[in-house]
Amino acid sequence: MWPDNEQALRLFSRVGTRWVYPAMGGAPLGLRWEAIYPLIDRLNLDAPQWDALHDDLCVMEQAALHTMRQHAPKPA
């Protein structure tokens, strides 16, 4: 892992239970950002660092969603 990605990976690992799921089940729709923003805020980052970490998490969220949708059960 590159040092530049360490903080984003640590935070992404902490938010593993903060996904929004559809009412009828299935692959997640995305992260619950209202639960994640306080975790980012506790890191006391300046504005550019906060934005960079948010951007990194958005990229990780999209990659995770893509993978989860690929492996989700297909409707019969």
N, C-alpha and C positions, 0 to 999 in steps of 0.2 A: 504494500500500500504506500502511495506517495504521501509524504507528510502534509501536503496541502489538503488532502482528503480525510485526514484522521478525525477532525472535529465533526465533519458531516457524517461520517460513518458511525461514530460513537452516538451521535444524536439519533440517527436513523435506527440504530439498534434499540434505543430506548423507547421508540414510538411504535414498536411492533404490535401493540394492542389498540392503537388509535386509528383504525380504518373504518370507513363508512361502508356498510354492506346494504344491498338492496333488501327491501322488506320481505321478498319471497326467497331470499337466499341467492347464492351465486358468488361470483368473483367480486372483490371490493370495487367500489366506485372511486375511491381516492382516500387521502388522509383527512382526518378531522383537524384541520388547521387551527381551529379555535382552542384545541387542546395542546397544540404544539407551540403556538406563539409564546405562551408563558414560559415554556422550557427554553426557548431561544432567548427571551428577555432576561432570564436569570444568568445568562452567560456574560452580561454586561459588555456587549460588543459595541463598537462605534457603528455609525450608520452604514458605511461601506462594508464592514465585516458582517453585519447583520444581513444586509442584502445579498452578499456573496454566499453566506450559509443557507439562506432561504432558497436562492437559486440552485445551489447544490442539492438540497433536499427535494426540490421540484424535479430535477433530473432523475434522482434516485426513485422518486415516487412513480414517475412515468415508466421507468425501466421495470420496476417491480410490478406495476399494473399490467404491463405487456406480458410479462412472464406468468403472472397468476391467471390471466385470461387464456393464455395458450394452454395451460394445464387444468383449467376448470372443466368439470364434467359438461359434456355437450347435451343439449336438450334431445330427448328421444323423438 
